């Protein structure tokens, strides 16, 4: 408890961390995350064992707290971040998965379930190709792949062997990013988290949202997801003043944050099958304008979904 209090004090007095409204709750959480990492215990265990003799870990903890006070996120210090039921490996070549992005995964999985419907017999005879652009750590695409697998296991009455056969014959998951360093992280997460049946037909590729999207077996996609760089350059510079060190390549969306949204919409429209869906994350400060770019690219029935704070965050667009 003493180490925890000292860490919180250091975090709250850090000029770096105060830049973006860092507060007591953030400090307590970060202290507990670092202690959990060192002790290899859950946070609940730590909170119920406040008298634990921590002296053997004090030096390591002090070194970690100094790095955190300098702005390095706890996720980069521990190498892990929980996102949508899984723990993902992260390093400074990828964005740290954010809770608001789980909204995108939830909407994508709802679309998948609606496609299969109550009677899955027709859907199980069709190909279901999925593309996750700007995949980074792979948190979105991998979560969708795992979610589809779980849905088929739990809701269709198929045996595990039947689900595996369906994935191997008819499902293809493509995870794509412009950064080869990010794809290295993505591959590590895919191999760790995806069921073997999904992994066997997963492709991890270098691709650019400004160029024609890659197709596997010349098949167009039923579902495309993306979390592209969408932060306006000036805002990104302010965000990074806290020393978080997240890659500019994954954040910088140009002067208004929309530089990549237009090309993303156009290339996604071309790569989607008829009746396919696109789900993409955007900033709450330009969701309406981003939505117009999707309509201009040919999409119809566009919708804006709000995040956990009730801010416009995810665009759903139908071809």
Backbone torsions as a table, in degrees:
resi	resn	phi	psi	omega
1	UNK	NA	-37.4	178.8
2	UNK	-64.6	-43.8	178.6
3	UNK	-62.7	-38.8	179.3
4	UNK	-63.2	-44.6	179.9
5	UNK	-64.6	-41.7	179.8
6	UNK	-63.6	-41.7	179.2
7	UNK	-62.5	-44.0	179.2
8	UNK	-60.4	-42.4	178.5
9	UNK	-61.4	-42.1	179.2
10	UNK	-64.8	-42.7	-179.9
11	UNK	-64.2	-44.2	-176.1
12	UNK	-70.7	-22.5	178.3
13	UNK	-91.9	-0.9	-178.3
14	UNK	-76.9	123.0	177.8
15	UNK	-62.1	-36.0	179.0
16	UNK	-58.8	-53.4	-172.0
17	UNK	-70.8	-22.2	-179.4
18	UNK	-77.2	-10.8	-175.4
19	UNK	-57.7	-45.6	-175.4
20	UNK	-109.1	38.5	172.6
21	UNK	75.1	30.4	178.4
22	UNK	-64.3	131.1	-175.6
23	UNK	-131.1	-170.7	-175.1
24	UNK	-59.8	-44.0	-179.4
25	UNK	-61.3	-40.5	177.2
26	UNK	-62.0	-43.2	-178.1
27	UNK	-64.0	-44.1	179.1
28	UNK	-62.7	-43.6	-180.0
29	UNK	-63.3	-45.2	-178.5
30	UNK	-64.4	-40.1	177.4
31	UNK	-60.7	-43.9	-179.1
32	UNK	-68.0	-37.6	178.5
33	UNK	-62.4	-42.6	-179.6
34	UNK	-69.1	-39.0	176.9
35	UNK	-65.7	-42.4	177.8
36	UNK	-58.8	-41.7	-179.9
37	UNK	-61.8	-44.9	-179.1
38	UNK	-68.4	-42.0	-176.4
39	UNK	-85.8	-12.6	-175.0
40	UNK	57.3	43.1	178.6
41	UNK	-126.6	155.2	175.2
42	UNK	-70.5	156.2	-179.7
43	UNK	-61.3	-35.5	-179.6
44	UNK	-62.0	-36.2	177.9
45	UNK	-65.0	-42.3	-178.7
46	UNK	-62.6	-44.7	-177.4
47	UNK	-67.4	-22.9	179.8
48	UNK	-99.0	1.8	178.9
49	UNK	-130.6	57.4	-175.2
50	UNK	-68.3	-17.9	-179.3
51	UNK	-93.5	8.6	-179.8
52	UNK	-59.7	136.4	179.3
53	UNK	-75.4	106.4	-172.8
54	UNK	-97.4	1.8	-170.6
55	UNK	-58.0	-34.1	-178.1
56	UNK	-67.8	-18.1	-177.5
57	UNK	-107.6	0.9	-171.1
58	UNK	-59.3	-44.8	-176.7
59	UNK	-65.1	-45.3	178.5
60	UNK	-62.6	-40.4	-179.2
61	UNK	-66.1	-39.7	178.9
62	UNK	-62.2	-41.5	178.5
63	UNK	-63.0	-41.5	178.1
64	UNK	-66.1	-41.3	-178.7
65	UNK	-66.3	-33.7	177.2
66	UNK	-65.8	-39.0	177.5
67	UNK	-67.9	-40.1	178.2
68	UNK	-65.0	-41.3	179.2
69	UNK	-63.8	-24.7	176.6
70	UNK	-80.7	-2.5	174.3
71	UNK	109.9	-12.9	-178.7
72	UNK	-65.4	124.0	-177.8
73	UNK	-61.8	148.8	179.0
74	UNK	-57.9	-34.7	-179.4
75	UNK	-63.5	-36.8	177.3
76	UNK	-72.2	-30.7	179.5
77	UNK	-72.5	-35.5	-179.6
78	UNK	-93.2	-19.5	-178.9
79	UNK	78.5	12.0	-179.0
80	UNK	-140.5	153.4	173.5
81	UNK	-151.0	128.0	178.2
82	UNK	-75.7	137.5	178.8
83	UNK	-155.6	122.8	173.6
84	UNK	44.6	62.0	171.7
85	UNK	78.6	0.2	-178.6
86	UNK	-133.7	159.6	175.5
87	UNK	-105.8	117.7	-175.9
88	UNK	-100.3	141.9	170.6
89	UNK	-74.9	135.8	176.5
90	UNK	-137.3	149.9	167.5
91	UNK	-141.9	-173.0	-170.3
92	UNK	-76.2	4.3	174.8
93	UNK	-89.3	-5.9	-179.0
94	UNK	-132.6	155.7	171.6
95	UNK	-66.1	148.9	173.3
96	UNK	-78.4	125.2	179.4
97	UNK	-55.7	136.0	-177.6
98	UNK	-110.1	147.3	179.4
99	UNK	-56.1	-35.9	-178.5
100	UNK	-61.8	-28.1	-179.0
101	UNK	-69.8	-18.5	177.0
102	UNK	-62.2	-25.2	176.2
103	UNK	-58.3	-41.9	179.5
104	UNK	-62.1	-45.2	179.7
105	UNK	-61.6	-44.1	179.9
106	UNK	-59.7	-43.5	-179.4
107	UNK	-68.8	-38.1	178.5
108	UNK	-64.8	-41.8	179.6
109	UNK	-69.3	-33.5	176.0
110	UNK	-63.5	-39.0	176.9
111	UNK	-63.6	-44.5	179.0
112	UNK	-58.5	-46.9	-179.6
113	UNK	-62.4	-37.8	179.5
114	UNK	-68.0	-32.9	178.4
115	UNK	-67.0	-38.1	179.1
116	UNK	-78.7	-34.8	175.5
117	UNK	65.1	-169.8	-178.3
118	UNK	-70.0	-38.2	178.7
119	UNK	-107.1	106.1	-173.4
120	UNK	-84.1	-0.7	-170.4
121	UNK	-58.9	-43.0	-179.2
122	UNK	-69.2	-44.2	-178.5
123	UNK	-63.5	-33.3	-178.4
124	UNK	-72.2	-8.2	177.0
125	UNK	-99.9	1.2	-177.1
126	UNK	-110.8	157.0	174.7
127	UNK	-76.9	145.2	178.4
128	UNK	-132.6	93.7	-178.4
129	UNK	-97.8	134.4	-176.2
130	UNK	-126.2	135.3	176.4
131	UNK	-124.6	130.5	172.1
132	UNK	-115.1	105.4	179.6
133	UNK	-86.0	155.0	-177.7
134	UNK	53.2	46.3	-167.6
135	UNK	-68.1	-27.8	179.5
136	UNK	57.7	-121.3	178.6
137	UNK	-69.0	-12.1	-176.3
138	UNK	87.1	8.7	-171.4
139	UNK	-60.5	-36.7	-179.5
140	UNK	-74.5	-56.4	-176.4
141	UNK	-61.7	-41.7	179.1
142	UNK	-66.4	-40.3	177.5
143	UNK	-63.4	-39.2	177.6
144	UNK	-67.0	-43.3	178.4
145	UNK	-61.2	-44.2	177.5
146	UNK	-65.3	-38.9	-179.3
147	UNK	-65.4	-40.5	177.0
148	UNK	-64.2	-42.8	178.2
149	UNK	-60.4	-47.6	-180.0
150	UNK	-62.7	-40.0	178.9
151	UNK	-60.0	-46.1	-178.6
152	UNK	-66.7	-37.0	178.5
153	UNK	-66.9	-42.6	-170.9
154	UNK	-92.1	-24.8	-169.6
155	UNK	-115.5	-14.0	-173.2
156	UNK	-101.4	-14.0	-176.6
157	UNK	80.8	1.5	177.6
158	UNK	-72.2	148.6	172.4
159	UNK	-72.3	165.4	176.8
160	UNK	-60.4	-37.5	178.3
161	UNK	-64.7	-39.0	178.6
162	UNK	-65.8	-40.9	178.1
163	UNK	-64.7	-43.9	179.7
164	UNK	-61.4	-41.0	179.3
165	UNK	-64.0	-40.1	178.8
166	UNK	-62.5	-46.1	179.9
167	UNK	-62.2	-43.7	-175.5
168	UNK	-68.7	-27.7	-176.7
169	UNK	-98.1	-32.6	-166.8
170	UNK	-127.7	-11.9	-177.6
171	UNK	-109.5	136.3	176.7
172	UNK	-135.0	127.1	178.7
173	UNK	-113.0	123.3	178.4
174	UNK	-116.2	128.0	179.2
175	UNK	-115.6	119.0	-171.2
176	UNK	-131.6	144.7	178.9
177	UNK	-156.1	155.4	178.0
178	UNK	-78.8	-20.0	-176.7
179	UNK	-96.0	118.6	177.3
180	UNK	-67.1	-31.8	177.3
181	UNK	-64.5	-41.3	177.2
182	UNK	-64.0	-38.6	-179.3
183	UNK	-66.4	-28.4	174.7
184	UNK	-63.8	-41.8	176.8
185	UNK	-66.0	-44.8	-179.8
186	UNK	-58.1	-45.4	-179.8
187	UNK	-60.2	-41.9	179.2
188	UNK	-61.0	-42.7	179.5
189	UNK	-69.8	-38.8	179.6
190	UNK	-62.1	-44.9	-178.9
191	UNK	-66.6	-29.4	-179.7
192	UNK	-81.4	-38.2	-166.0
193	UNK	-107.6	-30.6	-175.7
194	UNK	-75.6	137.7	171.8
195	UNK	-57.6	149.0	-174.8
196	UNK	-57.1	-36.9	-179.3
197	UNK	-63.8	-34.5	178.4
198	UNK	-76.9	-44.2	-176.8
199	UNK	-60.3	-35.1	-177.1
200	UNK	-63.2	-24.3	178.6
201	UNK	-119.9	38.1	176.4
202	UNK	-108.7	132.3	179.9
203	UNK	-115.4	129.6	-179.9
204	UNK	-114.1	111.2	-166.9
205	UNK	-129.9	152.7	170.3
206	UNK	-82.5	128.4	-179.6
207	UNK	-155.1	154.9	-176.5
208	UNK	-120.1	130.8	-179.8
209	UNK	-63.2	-19.9	-178.9
210	UNK	-81.6	-8.2	-177.1
211	UNK	-119.3	168.4	-180.0
212	UNK	-54.7	131.8	-177.6
213	UNK	-71.9	144.4	179.1
214	UNK	-69.2	140.4	175.4
215	UNK	-114.0	140.5	177.2
216	UNK	-100.6	126.3	-178.5
217	UNK	57.8	25.2	-179.8
218	UNK	62.1	16.2	179.8
219	UNK	-90.3	134.8	175.3
220	UNK	-79.9	164.0	-172.1
221	UNK	-92.2	140.8	172.0
222	UNK	-79.7	-29.0	-176.9
223	UNK	-142.3	130.8	172.7
224	UNK	-124.7	131.9	174.3
225	UNK	-120.7	157.2	179.0
226	UNK	-162.9	145.5	169.0
227	UNK	-128.9	78.7	-173.0
228	UNK	-78.5	167.1	172.4
229	UNK	-63.1	122.3	-176.9
230	UNK	-138.6	8.6	-179.2
231	UNK	-86.5	127.7	175.6
232	UNK	-55.5	142.8	-172.6
233	UNK	-53.9	-45.7	-177.9
234	UNK	-64.5	-40.5	178.6
235	UNK	-66.9	-38.0	178.2
236	UNK	-61.4	-41.8	179.0
237	UNK	-59.9	-41.0	178.4
238	UNK	-66.2	-42.2	179.8
239	UNK	-60.5	-41.3	-175.2
240	UNK	-77.6	-2.8	177.7
241	UNK	-67.5	-16.1	179.2
242	UNK	-85.1	6.7	175.0
243	UNK	78.0	13.7	-174.9
244	UNK	-62.2	-28.9	173.5
245	UNK	71.2	18.2	176.3
246	UNK	-70.4	149.2	-172.4
247	UNK	-66.7	128.2	178.3
248	UNK	-59.6	-35.0	-179.2
249	UNK	-56.3	-32.5	-177.6
250	UNK	-90.4	-5.5	-176.2
251	UNK	-112.9	-41.9	-166.9
252	UNK	-72.3	110.9	179.0
253	UNK	-103.1	16.3	-179.5
254	UNK	88.5	-175.4	-172.2
255	UNK	-55.0	-42.3	-179.1
256	UNK	-108.0	3.3	179.6
257	UNK	81.6	3.5	-173.3
258	UNK	-112.2	7.8	-175.1
259	UNK	-55.5	-36.7	-175.4
260	UNK	-99.8	-8.1	-176.1
261	UNK	-70.3	-42.8	178.2
262	UNK	-59.9	-54.0	177.1
263	UNK	-59.6	-37.8	177.5
264	UNK	-59.6	-46.9	-178.6
265	UNK	-63.1	-45.0	-177.8
266	UNK	-65.0	-46.2	-178.2
267	UNK	-72.2	-31.9	176.3
268	UNK	-67.2	-41.4	179.7
269	UNK	-59.9	-41.8	-179.1
270	UNK	-69.3	-29.8	-175.0
271	UNK	-92.0	-8.5	-179.0
272	UNK	-86.8	145.2	172.3
273	UNK	-75.2	165.0	175.8
274	UNK	-58.1	136.0	-177.6
275	UNK	71.2	10.0	176.4
276	UNK	-71.4	166.1	-177.0
277	UNK	-126.5	148.1	174.7
278	UNK	-122.0	132.8	173.1
279	UNK	-125.8	123.6	-180.0
280	UNK	-136.6	145.2	176.1
281	UNK	-85.4	144.4	175.2
282	UNK	-140.2	176.2	177.0
283	UNK	-86.0	145.4	-178.9
284	UNK	-63.5	-18.3	-177.3
285	UNK	-82.8	-10.2	178.7
286	UNK	-146.1	27.5	-177.6
287	UNK	-61.7	-42.4	-178.4
288	UNK	-62.5	-43.9	179.5
289	UNK	-67.1	-39.6	177.1
290	UNK	-61.6	-39.9	178.8
291	UNK	-61.8	-39.0	178.2
292	UNK	-63.7	-35.4	178.4
293	UNK	-65.7	-34.7	177.0
294	UNK	-69.4	-39.4	177.3
295	UNK	-64.7	-39.8	-179.8
296	UNK	-64.6	-30.3	180.0
297	UNK	-77.1	-8.8	177.1
298	UNK	116.9	-5.1	-180.0
299	UNK	-71.1	152.8	175.4
300	UNK	-128.7	169.9	179.8
301	UNK	51.7	45.5	178.1
302	UNK	-76.4	143.0	178.9
303	UNK	-135.3	152.9	175.1
304	UNK	-113.1	125.8	177.4
305	UNK	-105.0	142.4	-178.8
306	UNK	-91.5	156.5	-179.8
307	UNK	-91.2	-166.1	-176.3
308	UNK	-63.7	-23.9	179.2
309	UNK	-98.9	14.4	178.3
310	UNK	64.2	33.6	175.9
311	UNK	-107.8	144.1	177.1
312	UNK	-56.6	125.8	-172.8
313	UNK	-138.6	-38.2	-173.5
314	UNK	-122.6	130.8	174.6
315	UNK	-100.0	128.1	173.1
316	UNK	-107.2	125.3	-177.7
317	UNK	-133.8	133.2	-178.3
318	UNK	-104.8	139.0	175.2
319	UNK	-85.9	NA	NA
